[in-house]
Amino acid sequence: MRIPLLDLHCQNDPLKERIDIVLEKLFEHQKFILGPEVGELEKKIAEYCNSVYAIGVASGSDALFLSLLACGIRAGDEVITTPFTFFATAGAIERVGAIPVFVDIDPRTFNINHDEIERSISESTKAIIPVHLFGLMCDMDPIMMVAQKYNLFVIEDAAQSIGSLYKGKKACSIGDLGCVSFFPSKNLGCFGDGGMVVANNKELADKVRILRTHGAVDRYFHKEVGINSRLDTLQAAILGVKLDFLEKWHETRIENANYYNASIKNPMITTPFLPEGYRHIYNQYTLRVKNREKLVNILNKEGIGNCIYYPLSLHLQPCFHELEYQEGDFPISEQASKECLSIPVFPGLTIEQKNYIIDILNNFS
Ligand SMILES: *Cc1c(COP(=O)(O)O)cnc(C)c1O
């Protein structure tokens, strides 16, 4: 049996007729840049995130970059984030000229350890980017408290967590800005790159909106230097169709995860931790495995998709050499990068496939 890590056909193929209809409409009006579908999707995403504003941009990476620009983060400023995340989080900080300041993670959740944030704050600190990794939100109350105390912006990296909940609050609705990605492998993926910035603050939302069209307030009159980063009308049209199915897909991922949680019984393997009061949307179902290399070899031999998110903690990346971090600076993150392993959890995974995977995991020693 071959099982991919993610089979997009399961979610996209049943929607072909609906997607054909919106593409037909697009072909008629041909408003390819910021056409009506973009505004419609922005409204729907803002509403879905229990927020007021949303601005469609070209990717989740650009959502982070534009959010930092909108908050006025510039050269020399420091931004606190986790070293255990996709590269884009720290990449965006560097791109605005600021300095990523890493804080180690909680070993159970893989998310930033809020207890260690305060001691990393300096006079140059301007913002915190908590990353809601794998579909599980960060413990936001203490993060917001420390941000308020030191007057810092909070930009939620919700690229993997649209629809995730923390104490009844949606991802993106708590911080000053929230960043979403529509990369095809996210829970809500488009047919290419896409992203969105979500906001409750009008001033910041307006800034992001202006910055995504080169900082033009009126066409060809530029108040600031932005970039060209818009969500294509084409992608917005497709996302408009897919959004109606997102809750169902989340529920299926959660069912798959619950089934794994109840069935995987192997002292070598730790299943994901779910704290009380959270809704995990399992963009990834990530195990901790002792002797991971051996298990990866078995899974590969059996044709079961798997991936290591992420194999090298960001503080040890060659491009951040100048930040002068060393091995041992963030031991929890480093250990996670040696033990984590994600396995298929996508909606559409059959019971036979799940049982097949569980059998292999339970027989691993
Ligand atoms: C995917 C992802 C991003 C970047 O999104 P893109 O749309 O691929 O640019 C940023 N942060 C995290 C945590 C991600 O998983």
The ligand as an SDF file (V2000), in Angstrom:
LIG
                    3D

 15 15  0  0  0  0  0  0  0  0999 V2000
    3.8030   27.9910    5.2160 C   0  0  0  0  0  0  0  0  0  0  0  0
    4.3100   28.8330    6.2870 C   0  0  0  0  0  0  0  0  0  0  0  0
    4.6830   30.1840    6.0770 C   0  0  0  0  0  0  0  0  0  0  0  0
    4.8070   30.7910    4.7180 C   0  0  0  0  0  0  0  0  0  0  0  0
    3.7260   30.6920    3.8950 O   0  0  0  0  0  0  0  0  0  0  0  0
    3.9370   30.6760    2.3130 P   0  0  0  0  0  0  0  0  0  0  0  0
    2.5470   30.9040    1.8100 O   0  0  0  0  0  0  0  0  0  0  0  0
    4.4870   29.3530    1.9350 O   0  0  0  0  0  0  0  0  0  0  0  0
    4.8400   31.8020    1.9600 O   0  0  0  0  0  0  0  0  0  0  0  0
    5.0410   30.9320    7.1810 C   0  0  0  0  0  0  0  0  0  0  0  0
    5.0680   30.4220    8.4190 N   0  0  0  0  0  0  0  0  0  0  0  0
    4.7460   29.1310    8.6490 C   0  0  0  0  0  0  0  0  0  0  0  0
    4.7720   28.6290   10.0540 C   0  0  0  0  0  0  0  0  0  0  0  0
    4.3810   28.2970    7.5990 C   0  0  0  0  0  0  0  0  0  0  0  0
    4.0780   27.0270    7.8410 O   0  0  0  0  0  0  0  0  0  0  0  0
  1  2  1  0
  2  3  1  0
  2 14  2  0
  3  4  1  0
  3 10  2  0
  4  5  1  0
  5  6  1  0
  6  7  2  0
  6  8  1  0
  6  9  1  0
 10 11  1  0
 11 12  2  0
 12 13  1  0
 12 14  1  0
 14 15  1  0
M  END
$$$$
